[in-house]
Amino acid sequence: MAYHIEGEARSGRWLVTCDHASNHVPDWIGGGSLGIADADMGRHIAWDVGAAGVARALGDLLDSPVLLSGFSRLVIDPNRGLDDPTLVMRLYDGTIIPANRHIGPPEVEERIDRLYRPYHDAYARLAARRDDTAILAVHSFTPRLNGRAPRPWQVGVLYSHRDDRLSLPLIARLQAEPDLCIGDNEPYSGHLPGDAIDRHALATGRRNTLIEIRNDLIATAEAQRFWARRLAPILAEILEASDGRSHEDRT
């Protein structure tokens, strides 16, 4: 299945998304295997560890629908544009992906048709269910990439310079918490042409923000619920406050 929806009938303004919710490989691709070890399929290279549980809990707390991908980002990455060279990864954080190493255009197109497009069609439909939809993308990041420095942030808030109406107030609110180290467009930039936010929020003028939580902090269901409970009231607060804030008011 390309995607899963929870709470489609919920009336809240948010659309909570998790682009990298699953590490599943469909059986029509290598019999369900990309040719890498199970341990690697459990790592951040294959999915956003813990993010789906946080997204589900946030959707429940915010009374809003949740869209979750049903396939591994290593099969095809729904958070990339169709012309992005990392749409199908051949090497990621030191791991070669055998099933992708010599992939050709017909195989890529099949993955687009069967997985990528259905996911984005569902995304577009859910985002359009009301005129004032705000998109909340939930991701997670590894504490440390191979050979790189440790990442100190517990949470990163990612955004594009084209629309920071929700993200800047969210960063300010989270930075006021004395026990948190918050990344402002860290551990990487939030602007990637053709990605899911670009496609479904920036191109349509919808309010949006993307939250990255360090995955060692959300390894259990209890921890995922903890972070959702911590973030939900703040998100509700900044969305309500943003109604009077225009693009020209950005700071």
C-alpha positions as CSV (number, residue, x, y, z in Angstrom):
1,M,0.0,0.0,0.0
2,A,1.3,3.4,-0.9
3,Y,-0.1,5.2,2.1
4,H,-2.3,5.0,5.2
5,I,-4.7,7.6,6.5
6,E,-5.9,7.9,10.1
7,G,-8.7,10.1,11.2
8,E,-9.8,11.3,7.8
9,A,-13.1,12.5,9.2
10,R,-11.5,14.6,11.9
11,S,-12.3,18.3,11.7
12,G,-9.1,20.0,12.8
13,R,-7.2,22.4,10.5
14,W,-3.9,20.5,10.5
15,L,-3.0,17.8,8.1
16,V,-0.3,15.8,9.8
17,T,2.0,14.0,7.4
18,C,4.8,11.5,7.8
19,D,6.6,11.1,4.5
20,H,9.0,8.5,5.9
21,A,6.7,6.5,8.1
22,S,7.6,3.0,7.0
23,N,10.6,0.8,6.1
24,H,8.4,-1.6,4.1
25,V,9.6,-2.9,0.7
26,P,6.8,-4.1,-1.6
27,D,7.2,-7.8,-2.6
28,W,7.3,-6.7,-6.3
29,I,10.7,-5.2,-5.6
30,G,13.3,-7.9,-5.1
31,G,10.8,-10.2,-3.4
32,G,10.4,-7.5,-0.6
33,S,14.2,-6.8,-0.2
34,L,16.5,-4.1,-1.4
35,G,19.5,-6.4,-0.7
36,I,20.7,-4.8,2.5
37,A,20.8,-6.2,6.0
38,D,17.8,-6.1,8.3
39,A,19.9,-3.9,10.7
40,D,20.3,-1.3,8.0
41,M,16.5,-1.5,7.1
42,G,15.9,-0.6,10.8
43,R,18.1,2.5,10.6
44,H,17.3,6.1,9.6
45,I,18.4,5.4,6.1
46,A,15.3,3.4,5.4
47,W,12.7,5.4,7.4
48,D,12.3,8.1,10.0
49,V,12.5,6.0,13.2
50,G,9.7,6.9,15.6
51,A,8.1,9.6,13.5
52,A,5.0,7.7,12.6
53,G,4.1,7.2,16.2
54,V,4.5,10.9,17.0
55,A,2.5,11.8,13.9
56,R,-0.4,9.5,14.9
57,A,-0.4,10.9,18.4
58,L,-0.3,14.5,17.2
59,G,-3.2,13.8,14.8
60,D,-5.3,12.5,17.7
61,L,-4.4,15.4,20.0
62,L,-5.0,18.0,17.3
63,D,-8.2,16.3,16.0
64,S,-6.7,16.3,12.5
65,P,-6.1,13.6,9.8
66,V,-2.8,11.9,9.5
67,L,-1.2,10.7,6.2
68,L,1.6,8.1,6.5
69,S,3.7,6.7,3.7
70,G,3.5,2.9,3.3
71,F,7.0,2.3,1.8
72,S,10.6,2.8,2.6
73,R,12.3,6.0,1.5
74,L,15.0,3.7,-0.1
75,V,12.4,2.4,-2.5
76,I,11.5,5.9,-3.6
77,D,11.5,9.1,-1.5
78,P,8.1,10.9,-1.5
79,N,9.9,13.9,0.0
80,R,11.8,14.6,-3.1
81,G,10.9,16.2,-6.4
82,L,10.7,13.9,-9.5
83,D,13.8,15.4,-10.9
84,D,15.8,15.2,-7.7
85,P,18.9,12.9,-8.0
86,T,18.2,11.5,-4.6
87,L,14.7,10.4,-5.5
88,V,16.0,6.8,-5.5
89,M,19.1,6.5,-3.3
90,R,22.0,4.3,-4.4
91,L,24.2,5.0,-1.4
92,Y,23.1,6.4,1.9
93,D,25.2,7.1,5.0
94,G,27.8,4.6,3.9
95,T,25.4,1.8,2.9
96,I,25.2,0.7,-0.8
97,I,21.6,-0.1,-1.8
98,P,22.1,-3.1,-4.2
99,A,18.5,-3.1,-5.6
100,N,19.0,0.6,-6.6
101,R,22.6,0.5,-7.8
102,H,21.8,-0.2,-11.4
103,I,18.2,0.8,-11.5
104,G,16.9,2.0,-14.9
105,P,14.2,4.5,-15.9
106,P,11.5,1.8,-16.3
107,E,11.9,0.6,-12.8
108,V,12.0,4.1,-11.4
109,E,8.8,4.9,-13.3
110,E,7.0,1.8,-11.9
111,R,7.9,3.0,-8.4
112,I,6.6,6.4,-9.2
113,D,3.3,5.1,-10.6
114,R,2.6,2.6,-7.9
115,L,3.9,4.4,-4.8
116,Y,5.0,8.0,-5.3
117,R,2.0,9.4,-7.3
118,P,-0.7,7.7,-5.1
119,Y,0.9,9.1,-2.0
120,H,0.9,12.6,-3.4
121,D,-2.6,12.3,-4.8
122,A,-3.8,11.4,-1.3
123,Y,-1.8,14.3,0.1
124,A,-3.4,16.7,-2.3
125,R,-6.9,15.5,-1.6
126,L,-6.5,15.7,2.2
127,A,-4.9,19.1,2.0
128,A,-7.8,20.4,0.0
129,R,-10.5,19.2,2.3
130,R,-10.8,22.7,3.8
131,D,-9.6,26.2,2.7
132,D,-7.5,26.9,5.8
133,T,-5.6,23.6,6.1
134,A,-2.2,23.9,7.7
135,I,0.4,21.2,7.0
136,L,2.5,19.7,9.8
137,A,5.2,17.4,8.5
138,V,6.7,15.1,11.1
139,H,10.2,13.6,10.6
140,S,13.1,12.3,12.7
141,F,16.8,12.4,12.4
142,T,19.7,10.3,13.5
143,P,21.8,11.6,16.4
144,R,25.0,11.2,14.3
145,L,25.8,10.4,10.7
146,N,28.8,8.2,10.0
147,G,32.0,10.1,10.4
148,R,30.2,13.3,11.4
149,A,29.9,15.3,14.6
150,P,27.0,14.5,17.1
151,R,23.9,16.5,16.6
152,P,22.9,18.4,19.8
153,W,19.4,19.3,19.0
154,Q,16.4,17.5,20.4
155,V,14.1,19.1,17.9
156,G,14.7,20.9,14.6
157,V,12.1,23.1,12.9
158,L,12.6,23.3,9.2
159,Y,11.1,25.8,6.9
160,S,11.5,27.7,3.6
161,H,12.3,31.4,3.4
162,R,9.1,31.7,1.3
163,D,6.8,31.0,4.3
164,D,7.9,31.0,7.9
165,R,4.6,32.1,9.4
166,L,4.4,29.1,11.6
167,S,8.0,28.0,11.9
168,L,9.5,31.2,13.4
169,P,7.0,31.5,16.2
170,L,7.3,27.7,16.8
171,I,11.1,28.1,17.1
172,A,10.8,31.0,19.5
173,R,8.3,29.2,21.6
174,L,10.4,26.0,21.8
175,Q,13.6,27.9,22.5
176,A,11.9,29.4,25.5
177,E,11.8,25.9,27.0
178,P,14.9,25.8,29.3
179,D,15.6,22.0,28.8
180,L,15.5,22.1,25.0
181,C,18.1,22.6,22.3
182,I,16.2,23.6,19.2
183,G,17.5,23.7,15.7
184,D,16.6,26.6,13.4
185,N,16.7,24.9,10.0
186,E,18.9,22.3,11.6
187,P,20.1,19.6,11.1
188,Y,19.6,20.7,7.5
189,S,17.8,23.3,5.5
190,G,14.1,23.1,5.2
191,H,13.9,24.4,1.6
192,L,14.2,21.7,-1.0
193,P,12.6,22.5,-4.4
194,G,10.0,19.9,-5.3
195,D,9.7,18.3,-1.9
196,A,6.3,17.6,-0.2
197,I,6.1,21.0,1.5
198,D,7.1,22.8,-1.6
199,R,4.5,20.9,-3.6
200,H,1.5,21.0,-1.2
201,A,2.1,24.1,0.9
202,L,4.4,26.6,-0.7
203,A,2.9,26.3,-4.1
204,T,-0.6,26.7,-2.7
205,G,0.0,29.3,0.1
206,R,-0.9,26.9,2.9
207,R,0.6,27.5,6.3
208,N,3.2,24.9,7.1
209,T,6.0,23.7,9.3
210,L,8.2,20.7,9.5
211,I,9.4,19.2,12.8
212,E,12.4,16.9,13.1
213,I,12.8,15.0,16.4
214,R,16.1,13.2,17.2
215,N,15.2,9.6,16.9
216,D,16.8,8.3,20.1
217,L,14.3,10.4,21.9
218,I,11.3,8.7,20.3
219,A,12.3,5.1,20.2
220,T,9.3,3.8,22.2
221,A,5.6,4.3,22.0
222,E,5.6,6.0,25.4
223,A,8.3,8.5,24.2
224,Q,6.4,9.2,21.0
225,R,3.3,10.1,23.0
226,F,5.3,12.2,25.4
227,W,6.6,14.4,22.6
228,A,3.2,14.6,21.0
229,R,1.7,15.8,24.2
230,R,4.5,18.4,24.6
231,L,4.2,19.7,21.1
232,A,0.4,19.6,20.4
233,P,-0.6,22.6,22.6
234,I,2.3,24.7,21.3
235,L,1.3,23.9,17.7
236,A,-2.3,24.8,18.4
237,E,-1.3,28.1,20.0
238,I,1.0,29.2,17.2
239,L,-1.5,28.2,14.5
240,E,-4.2,30.3,16.1
241,A,-1.9,33.2,16.5
242,S,-0.8,33.0,12.9
243,D,-4.2,33.9,11.5
244,G,-3.3,37.6,11.9
245,R,0.2,37.3,10.6
246,S,0.8,37.9,6.9
247,H,3.8,37.1,4.7
248,E,4.9,40.7,5.0
249,D,5.0,40.5,8.8
250,R,7.8,37.9,8.8
251,T,10.8,38.7,11.0
